[in-house]
Amino acid sequence: MDEYEGTQRKTHVPGELEKQLCSIIEHASIKTVFQPVVSLRDGSILGYEALSRGPADTPLQNPDALFGIARQCGKLWELEQLCRTRALESAFQQDSNVKLFINVDPHIIHDEKFKQGFTKEYLHSYNISSEDIIFEITEKNAVEDVEGFKKAIDNYKGQSYKIAIDDAGAGYSGLNMISDIHPHYIKLDMNLVRSIDGDSFKKSLVKCFCEFCRTSNVFLIAEGIETVDELYTLIDIGVHYGQGYFLQRPCETIGTVDSAAIAHINKHNSQKNHLYNSVHQLFIGNLSCDNETAPPHRLTQDIYNTFLEHPNLSGITIVNNGAVEGIITKTHINLMMSGQYGYSLHARREVRHIMDKDALIVDFTTPIDMVSSLAMSRPADSLYDFIVVTKDGQYHGVVTIKTLLEKTMEIEVNNAIHLNPLTGLPGNTLIQIRMEQCISFRRTFTILYLDIDNFKAYNDVYGFENGDKVLIFVSKLLKDEVPGSVFIGHIGGDDFVCILTDYEYEEVCGKIIKSFDHEIVRFYSQRDLENGYILTKNRRGVPEQFPIMTISIAGITNRKKEYADIYELAEAAGSQKKKCKQCWTSCAYVD
């Protein structure tokens, strides 16, 4: 008895439900519906999750009830096998070029019966490539045979299958599973997504997942998106893909994404790009140039000959009716065609069988710095492959790594002109641009003006060099204490600004004040700390006692009022600053 069969112990189930289940399995009464996994950059479809449904208007229509009864009846294997078969038949009879997410219980993936169901010969009978199958593994239940599980996963990876961890954040050992199997995709549990637009704790958790995925070359998918505000928040955080009723309900046909949802994705990304790009508003698409393309049915020998005829050609984009399906590089095709049998094995095959389907493909309006990060996080063997650019879901051109690096350096030099030379934070030009965009886009914002109280007196007594150290300390404090999505600027002197894209300012202000008050004492002598003040002349030339430096935060939001321009913002902030000046300790007043 293998491990999976050990999970097939039958428990008491009402007779009628067991009869219904047996009938479903015997007559293959399973319906497969498909829900698209959508890019939150441009609305393109990555693939479809296959979801199984029992007969309509019966107690077993719901998949949770269906699989729950199957588990109790000891029929889980039979039901899983039926669902997978129906999913493959339904999907690839409609479209042979889709990626399919198939749910798999972690206890059966290394079962011999499962392995026999996913041999290359079996997939070939459906005209399916293993590269188009993503095993979606739930993390809700702990895996008992961890080593056997890892070996099975590595075996499937070696055959070009992809792996996704489902319901990340919902299980008991999710981080362990992610660490053990190094998945290609991580799917966030829908409870983390639900109402995330109003939950700062959930935002922080998802941002952590995003940062992990960015540095680990893993793609993040948010499940259960149901509102436009959830969608916008996930886009702002940087989640790669999304899935949910707001984007498209599950249906029996391999369909498109709701057009209104795509419009929301493109509109918000356009605004986000304006908000986060450099002063030159340069998109990756501005760097792209046209390049050689070929259809997926072109023979490999023809592609090979094209490279021979054009020695300077480094790669070809494989395009089908305008949609990008992959790339083929000179290095890769030379490797495939080399050796004693390479040419004879591959020459007469269609190029779609050997192309790279996981090439880096980005939308025209993707910020250059984001593309640089994605490009540099690729595996070593594809690190220097060119980048494909699409526009409105269609092929637009390519960008070489050389072009990308040159332009990135140019932008950094230009941006440096607008950065404060001491702290390296954006200066007045960039601050003004950011504020104007906050007003024009009419999105949620909080602007915090930060002022170091008694800084001039400190500067007079301790000197400019020590004063500069305080300013550098404050800039670092802000970078450490505020979320990564917050814009931090240095207006000049001892004045700073933080621009949030939400109203979650209380925690931010609290952290800044606590850290400032705790650390500022190290910039004073022991004598001044014991006195609680320093003695120097005020602006009128009269000796005066100045307390230890504190920090004042004057904030404004657009929660109750829309602002016409940055001058109106400054006027509103002025009244908040006056309230701060009446306080002798570090404080925050936000309207």
Summary of the structure (lengths in Angstrom):
residues: 591
radius of gyration: 29.1
end to end distance: 67.8
largest distance: 96.9
contacts: 1880
relative contact order: 0.07
helix: 46%
strand: 21%
